[in-house]
Amino acid sequence: MSLRISFELDENDLKHFRLIMQEARQVASRLPPEDIVAAAEELMSQVEESTAPGFVLNRLRNLKMMIRMLSDIEWRLPHREATRVLNALAYFAEPEDLIPDHIPGLGFLDDAIMIELVVRELKHEIEAYRDFCDYRERLVEERGLSATVSRDGWLEERRGELQNRMRRRRKRATKTPLFR
């Protein structure tokens, strides 16, 4: 038997989590990026070794995605965006959680909430990275493991797709006269 419990965080709750994240970012600003990533990876290991609830495990995939974004050599996240991702991971470098991780069933609740909040903050970066990963996978399937994959190549392909879509739309629009 499973039990579904849902709750809603109001603006005051979110303000509280933002404040906690801001404090964590201040502490993490004194840490090297490798330590921040290592702390997030440690959290992932703890969650995977535990009997964490499904809602935590589902959010863990997004945490993994953010870490991969930072370490993916072919993606080469620009410094400004890498800093945003590191700032998002800062909470996980803080050893003191709101809810201690060892509490069964609830220990990772604060981590899951924080992951959800940072995913929303980094929504566009994560979507772009997923698109890049799909591009890389397609390129490797088409050309083999020796395929040259880069962020610039992905951007060039995306630019071409957008221009083609613009041309198709323009062509459709000219078929339908503005005035009859």
Phi, psi and omega in degrees: 000136176244160181231128179258125177234128176234153178215162182239133176267123178274180184300323177294320177297314180296322177300318179298314179294323177296320178297316178298318179295319179299317178296318179296322179294322178296316178294315183291338180298340179268358181260148174291150181307324181300323180291323179295314179296318180298321179294319178294320178294323177297318177301316180301318179297316180299316181294316181295328180277345182268183173255051182297147178295158181304324182295331177285314180300322178298319181285335180299327177302322179291324177296317177300319180298317180296321179293318178298323179303321182287325188261354183285110183295324181288334180282321179045069180299125178302152186308314182299316180289323177298322178296320177298317180293316178300319177298323179292327180278352186303323181302326184281351175273349180278119183291335180264110178273164170298315178242119180303135186297337184282354179283117183301135175082326185242347187303328182258009181300313180297323178295318179297319178296316181294321176299316180300318180293318181287330176296320177295322180292325183254022185310312185290321178296318181293317178298318179297318180294320177298319178297318178298318179298319176297318178300314181298315180299316180296318181296318179295321177297319183285319189246353180091179185294342180276003181299137177272116182242131178211161176299319180297319178297318178298315180297321179297317178296316179299318179300315178298317178298317180294320179293320177296318178298319179298317180296317178298317180294319179296319180297316177296320182293326180285340176286337180252101183297147181292318179237143179248000000 
